[in-house]
């Protein structure tokens, strides 16, 4: 059986709050994701097709992914 963490890695990205706030508007308008705020982080949740696109965009803009 596959561990749940494998599925989470393909459907979620966790960012520090300050990184997410710098890019939130762009993320909301250009990707089909849900943004969930937590204590000191923000969770970007999307389909296994959308999350790789978000990850690539974030990395190309120098965003640290937790």
Secondary structure, DSSP 8 states (H G I E B T S, - for coil): ---HHHHHHHHEEEEEHHHHHHHHHHHHHHS-EEEEE-SSEEEEEE-TTHHHHHHHHHHHTT--B-
